[in-house]
Amino acid sequence: MGSIEVFDRQLRLGWWGQEGQEKLRRTSLFIIADNPYAYIGAITAAAIGFGNIYLVGSRHVKNFRILFEDFSGDFSRGTVRFVEKYLGRFLDDYSMRLESISINLASNSALRLVKNIIDIDESENKVILDLSTDLQVKLFVWKLMGLTGAITYMAIFSEGVKLYALSDIVRGSTKRISSRKKPTWIARDMYARIQKQKTSRIPIEHLFLLASGLLLGEVALRIQGKFVVEGSETAKNFVPTAEIEFPFEELPPLRSSSLTIRSIVVVGAGALGTFYAIQLATMINLGLLRVKEIIFVDPDTIELTNFNRQVMYWGDTIGMPKAEVMAERFQKMVYGELIVKDEEARFEEIEDRLKNVSLIVEGVDTWAARKEIARFAVKHRRPLISAGVSLLHGQETFYLPFRTYCPFHSMNLEEKEDPKVDESCLNIPPSVIFTNITLSSAAILTSIGAKYPLNGVLYYSLEGFYEKYRRFHVEKYQGSCGD
């Protein structure tokens, strides 16, 4: 059904040009995983368009859901079958290879085997992404990095997520590493965090989406080497950061207890809406969130060019209403009883029926639509999660009546204007799946996923370094619009 040209793979990173996309095609990712939720990283890497993806690890699971499909067995093999079923068979010329290497990662024989696979791989770029959770596997990754010389990124999960550009730190090639970030310090931090997680009541599985977005953004930009600033033809060099932490000091800690919300409406079932849904479903399945009803609102239908960043749809849903498909698949993603509805309409067409919802989650792509939704939320005192993305950056904020500032005050929403062209006001090309992942996941985690909501705006950017938290910046406020 269609060729790879029709599918729009080349346009995923079109703002780098054909040469930029070819760099990703010539890259192999080796995702090291011992937790089944690492499937999120593999599926999103496939959507970005890396040439070869190896999912390395083994864990047998029962009654597990890879997105909206029930699965029992080795999750790495199941992930490969899922992508082949919903993506590969719909393309005449599907050039990406996703392969499962099911192996016990704690053994020396596994180390030799994976090393040999990396050595014989003919890709121009080789990157190890560690999404494991066990200390022994972390040590395996460290040894593998030393034996292969591959670029290596490590995620450490413990009441949050900490990401390290491990190969840069060990080799001292990242200029912005502080003097205390030596390999021995990283090893101690890794050990302490993993030990702490053993006694923590906060689960870690709902952090895999955020970790995947952050890691894949770093890798995609690193492979390119340069990027073009919006509104300019000038290329800038990309500088990797040594570490990224979430939540950091200025953000509220994550909750360990369950939060009950009677009804949620998700406005926009596109790129942001896709990952809102994945984040919400994961939290529901982990018992962190209890919801009685959720409504998805979107007037659009599914097109081929949606696949590379809206991974709930794939090739079996072309021409169908986004809201309808999202609702049906979300129902399959969650384990508990839940009423899921859909509205194939614009927000303003049905807003009278939404006055009593408990939470609005907004993921639309024009400033005009964001203003309309924000005005409704303020008028009816409805909590609102609002996020938007641009090429390599974005922002999110949470309005909780009488507790936080609304978007008109926190981010000067009234001053935002759409460009005078027939495209998204946020200028979203189809390539920035990693930005959509990061902002949608962070928006949920800093609002309903936190012990108390962030009163302010969280900014994220891959274009450069914020002074304090590298990829993140926070503007915090005291008081609320109701004061």
C-alpha positions in Angstrom: 0.0 0.0 0.0 2.1 2.9 -1.2 5.8 3.2 -1.6 8.4 4.5 0.8 8.3 7.8 -1.0 4.5 8.2 -0.4 5.0 7.2 3.2 7.1 10.4 3.8 10.1 8.8 5.5 12.4 11.2 3.8 10.5 14.1 5.2 10.8 12.9 8.8 14.0 15.0 9.1 13.4 17.0 6.0 14.7 20.2 7.4 18.2 18.5 7.3 17.6 17.6 3.7 18.0 14.2 2.1 21.6 13.9 3.4 20.4 14.3 6.9 17.9 11.5 6.6 20.5 9.2 5.0 22.7 9.8 8.1 19.9 8.2 10.2 19.6 5.4 7.7 23.3 4.7 8.2 22.9 4.5 11.9 22.4 1.4 14.0 20.8 1.6 17.5 21.4 -1.1 20.0 18.7 -0.8 22.7 19.6 -2.7 25.8 16.5 -3.6 27.8 15.4 -5.8 30.6 12.0 -4.1 31.2 9.2 -4.7 28.7 8.3 -1.0 28.7 11.4 -0.5 26.7 9.3 -1.4 23.7 8.3 2.3 23.7 11.9 3.3 22.8 12.1 0.7 20.0 8.8 1.7 18.4 9.6 5.4 18.5 13.1 4.8 17.1 11.4 3.0 14.2 9.1 5.9 13.6 12.0 8.4 13.4 13.7 6.3 10.7 17.0 4.8 12.0 18.3 2.3 9.6 18.9 -0.6 12.0 17.4 -1.1 15.4 18.4 -4.1 17.7 16.3 -4.7 20.8 18.8 -6.6 23.0 17.5 -8.4 26.1 15.1 -11.1 27.3 12.1 -11.1 29.5 9.1 -13.3 29.3 5.8 -11.5 30.2 2.2 -12.6 30.4 -0.9 -10.6 29.5 1.2 -7.6 28.6 0.1 -4.9 26.1 2.4 -3.5 23.5 0.4 -0.4 22.9 -3.0 -1.7 22.0 -2.2 -5.3 21.3 -2.3 -8.1 23.9 0.9 -10.1 24.1 2.5 -13.0 26.0 6.1 -14.1 25.5 9.5 -12.5 25.0 8.7 -8.7 24.8 11.6 -8.0 22.4 10.3 -10.5 19.8 6.8 -9.2 20.4 7.9 -5.6 19.6 9.5 -6.7 16.3 6.3 -8.5 15.3 4.2 -5.5 16.3 6.1 -3.1 14.1 6.1 -5.6 11.2 2.4 -6.1 11.5 1.3 -2.5 11.7 4.0 -0.7 9.7 6.2 -2.9 7.5 3.5 -4.7 5.7 1.9 -1.4 4.5 5.0 -0.3 2.7 6.3 -1.6 -0.6 9.9 -0.7 0.2 10.4 -0.8 3.9 14.1 -0.4 4.3 14.5 -0.2 8.1 15.5 -3.4 10.0 14.2 -4.0 13.5 15.7 -7.1 15.1 15.3 -8.9 18.4 18.3 -10.4 20.2 16.9 -12.4 23.1 19.7 -13.1 25.4 20.6 -13.2 29.1 22.5 -9.9 29.5 24.2 -10.9 32.8 26.5 -13.5 31.2 30.0 -13.2 29.7 28.9 -15.1 26.6 26.2 -12.5 26.0 28.9 -9.8 26.2 30.9 -11.5 23.5 27.9 -12.1 21.3 26.6 -8.6 21.4 30.1 -7.2 20.9 30.5 -9.4 17.8 27.1 -8.2 16.5 28.2 -4.6 16.9 31.6 -5.2 15.4 30.2 -6.8 12.2 27.5 -4.3 11.8 28.4 -2.2 8.7 26.5 1.0 9.7 28.4 4.3 9.6 27.2 5.2 13.1 26.6 2.8 16.1 24.8 3.9 19.2 24.0 2.0 22.4 20.9 3.1 24.3 20.7 1.6 27.7 17.1 1.4 29.0 17.8 -1.3 31.5 16.9 -1.2 35.2 19.2 -3.9 36.8 22.6 -3.1 38.2 24.2 -6.1 36.5 22.9 -5.0 33.1 24.3 -1.5 33.7 27.7 -3.0 34.3 27.2 -5.1 31.1 26.6 -1.9 29.1 29.6 -0.2 30.6 31.8 -3.2 29.5 30.2 -3.3 26.1 30.9 0.4 25.6 34.6 -0.2 26.4 34.9 -3.1 24.1 33.1 -1.6 21.1 33.9 2.1 21.4 30.3 2.8 20.4 28.5 6.1 21.4 26.6 5.1 24.6 23.7 6.8 26.4 22.5 5.4 29.7 19.2 5.9 31.5 18.9 5.4 35.3 15.4 5.0 36.7 14.8 5.9 40.3 11.9 8.1 41.5 12.6 9.9 38.2 15.0 9.4 35.4 18.7 10.5 34.9 20.3 10.3 31.5 24.1 10.2 30.9 26.0 10.5 27.7 28.2 7.8 29.2 30.8 7.4 26.4 31.4 11.2 26.4 31.9 11.3 30.2 34.3 8.3 30.2 36.3 9.6 27.3 36.1 13.2 28.5 35.0 14.5 25.1 32.1 16.6 26.3 33.3 20.1 27.1 30.5 21.0 29.5 31.2 18.2 32.0 31.8 19.6 35.5 34.9 18.4 37.3 32.9 16.1 39.6 31.2 14.2 36.8 34.0 11.6 36.5 33.3 8.0 35.6 33.7 6.9 39.2 31.1 9.4 40.3 28.7 8.2 37.7 29.2 4.6 38.8 28.4 5.6 42.5 25.4 7.6 41.4 24.2 4.6 39.3 24.5 2.2 42.2 22.8 4.6 44.7 19.9 5.3 42.5 19.2 1.6 41.6 19.5 0.6 45.3 17.1 3.4 46.3 14.6 2.3 43.7 14.3 -1.1 45.4 12.7 0.4 48.4 10.8 3.2 46.6 7.0 3.2 46.3 7.2 5.2 43.0 7.1 2.9 40.0 9.5 3.6 37.1 7.6 2.3 34.1 5.7 5.5 33.5 9.1 7.2 32.9 10.0 5.1 29.8 8.1 7.4 27.4 10.0 10.5 28.7 13.3 8.8 28.7 12.8 7.6 25.1 11.9 11.1 23.9 14.9 12.7 25.6 17.4 10.0 24.5 16.2 9.9 20.9 16.3 13.6 20.6 20.0 13.7 21.7 20.9 10.8 19.4 19.1 12.2 16.3 20.7 15.6 16.7 24.1 14.1 17.4 24.1 12.0 14.3 23.2 15.1 12.2 26.0 17.1 13.8 24.2 20.4 12.8 20.7 21.8 12.7 19.1 24.8 11.0 17.6 27.4 13.3 13.9 28.2 12.6 13.5 31.2 10.3 17.1 31.1 9.2 19.3 29.2 6.7 22.2 29.3 9.1 23.3 25.9 10.4 24.5 25.5 14.0 26.6 22.8 15.5 24.9 20.5 17.9 26.6 20.1 21.3 25.6 17.0 23.3 24.9 17.5 27.0 26.5 15.2 29.5 23.4 14.6 31.6 19.7 15.3 31.8 17.6 14.8 35.0 13.9 14.7 35.5 12.4 15.8 37.8 15.1 18.2 38.9 15.3 20.6 41.9 12.8 23.2 40.7 10.1 20.6 39.7 7.8 18.8 42.2 8.6 15.2 43.0 6.6 12.4 41.5 3.7 10.9 43.3 3.6 7.3 44.7 -0.1 7.3 45.5 -3.1 7.1 43.2 -4.9 10.2 41.9 -8.6 9.9 41.0 -10.0 12.1 38.2 -13.6 11.6 37.2 -13.4 12.6 33.6 -10.6 13.8 31.2 -11.0 15.3 27.7 -8.0 15.1 25.4 -8.3 17.8 22.7 -6.2 16.9 19.7 -5.5 13.3 18.8 -2.4 14.0 16.7 1.3 13.8 17.7 0.9 15.3 21.2 -2.4 13.5 21.7 -0.8 10.2 20.8 1.8 10.4 23.6 -0.7 12.0 26.0 -2.6 8.8 25.5 0.4 6.5 26.0 1.4 8.3 29.2 -2.1 8.3 30.7 -2.6 4.6 29.9 0.7 3.7 31.5 -0.2 5.5 34.6 -3.7 4.0 34.8 -2.2 0.5 34.4 0.3 1.2 37.1 -2.4 2.3 39.5 -1.1 5.9 39.7 -4.2 7.3 38.1 -7.9 6.3 38.4 -10.2 7.7 35.7 -13.9 6.9 35.1 -14.2 8.5 31.7 -12.0 9.8 29.0 -13.0 11.6 25.8 -10.9 12.2 22.7 -11.7 15.2 20.5 -10.3 15.7 16.9 -12.0 16.6 13.6 -9.3 15.0 11.4 -8.9 11.7 9.6 -5.7 9.6 9.5 -3.3 10.0 6.6 -0.1 8.2 5.6 2.1 11.1 6.7 0.8 10.7 10.3 2.5 7.4 10.8 6.0 8.7 11.5 4.9 10.5 14.7 1.5 9.2 15.7 2.2 5.6 16.6 -1.3 4.7 17.6 -2.5 4.6 14.0 -0.1 2.9 11.6 -1.1 1.5 8.3 -4.4 -0.2 9.1 -6.4 3.0 9.8 -6.0 5.3 6.8 -9.0 7.5 6.2 -10.6 6.7 9.6 -11.4 9.5 12.1 -8.5 10.0 14.5 -10.7 10.5 17.6 -12.6 7.2 16.9 -9.4 5.2 16.4 -7.7 6.7 19.4 -10.6 6.0 21.6 -10.9 2.4 20.4 -7.2 1.7 20.9 -6.9 3.5 24.2 -9.7 1.2 25.5 -7.5 -1.7 24.5 -4.4 -0.2 26.2 -5.8 0.0 29.7 -6.5 -3.0 31.9 -9.3 -1.7 34.2 -12.9 -0.6 33.6 -13.0 2.7 31.8 -15.6 4.6 29.7 -13.8 5.9 26.5 -15.7 8.2 24.1 -14.7 10.1 20.9 -15.9 13.3 19.3 -15.1 13.9 15.6 -15.4 17.6 15.9 -13.6 20.8 16.7 -13.5 21.9 20.4 -15.7 24.9 19.9 -18.4 22.8 18.3 -18.9 20.6 21.4 -17.7 22.8 24.3 -21.2 23.1 25.8 -21.0 19.4 26.5 -17.7 19.6 28.2 -18.4 22.1 30.9 -18.3 19.5 33.7 -15.2 17.6 32.7 -12.6 17.3 35.5 -9.5 17.9 33.4 -8.7 19.2 29.9 -5.6 18.0 28.2 -4.8 20.2 25.1 -2.6 19.2 22.2 -3.8 21.3 19.3 -1.4 22.9 16.8 -2.5 26.6 16.4 -2.3 29.4 18.9 -5.9 30.4 18.0 -7.2 27.0 19.1 -5.1 27.0 22.2 -6.5 30.4 23.2 -10.1 29.2 22.6 -9.5 26.2 24.9 -7.7 28.2 27.5 -10.6 30.8 27.6 -13.1 28.0 28.1 -11.0 26.5 31.0 -10.7 29.9 32.7 -14.3 30.7 32.3 -15.6 27.4 33.7 -12.7 26.9 36.2 -11.6 23.7 34.5 -8.0 22.4 35.1 -6.0 22.5 31.9 -2.8 20.9 30.7 -1.5 22.9 27.7 1.6 22.1 25.6 3.0 23.1 22.3 6.1 22.1 20.2 8.2 23.8 17.6 11.1 22.4 15.6 13.4 21.4 18.4 11.8 22.9 21.5 8.5 23.5 23.2 6.7 24.4 26.4 4.0 23.1 28.8 2.0 24.6 31.6 -0.8 23.5 34.0 -3.7 25.6 35.1 -5.3 24.6 38.3 -8.0 27.1 39.3 -7.1 29.0 42.5 -3.8 27.2 42.7 -1.7 28.2 39.6 -1.6 30.8 36.9 -3.5 30.3 33.7 -1.7 30.2 30.3 -2.7 33.9 29.6 -0.6 35.0 32.6 2.1 32.3 32.8 3.1 32.3 29.1 1.4 35.4 27.7 -0.9 33.3 25.5 -2.9 36.3 24.4 0.1 37.7 22.6 0.8 34.6 20.5 -0.1 34.9 16.9 -0.4 32.3 14.1 1.8 32.9 11.0 0.1 34.1 7.8 0.7 30.8 6.0 -1.4 27.7 5.7 0.5 25.6 8.2 0.7 25.0 11.9 1.4 28.1 14.0 4.0 26.0 15.8 5.6 25.1 12.5 5.7 21.4 13.3 7.5 19.3 10.6 6.8 15.6 10.6 10.2 14.8 12.0 10.1 16.0 15.6 8.5 12.9 17.2 11.1 13.1 20.0 10.0 16.7 20.9 6.4 15.6 20.9 7.2 12.7 23.2 9.2 14.8 25.6 6.7 17.6 26.0 3.6 15.5 26.2 5.1 13.1 28.8 6.6 16.0 30.8 3.2 17.9 30.8 1.4 14.9 32.4 4.2 14.2 34.9 4.5 17.8 36.1 0.8 18.2 36.6 -1.2 15.1 37.6 1.9 12.9 37.9 3.5 15.1 40.6 2.9 15.4 44.4 1.8 18.9 43.8 1.4 20.8 40.4 4.0 23.0 38.9 2.9 26.6 39.1 4.7 27.9 36.0 6.0 27.0 32.6 8.5 24.2 31.8 10.5 24.9 28.6 12.5 22.2 26.7 15.0 22.8 23.9 17.5 20.9 21.9 18.9 24.0 20.3 21.3 24.8 23.1 22.0 24.8 26.8 19.9 26.5 29.3 22.2 27.9 32.0 21.1 25.7 34.9 19.4 22.5 33.7 20.8 22.1 30.2 17.8 21.1 28.1 15.2 22.4 30.6 14.2 25.8 31.9 11.5 26.6 34.5 9.6 29.9 35.1 7.9 29.5 38.4 5.2 31.7 40.0 3.6 32.3 43.4 -0.1 32.6 43.8 -2.8 32.1 41.2 -5.1 34.0 38.8 -7.8 33.8 41.6 -5.8 35.8 44.1 
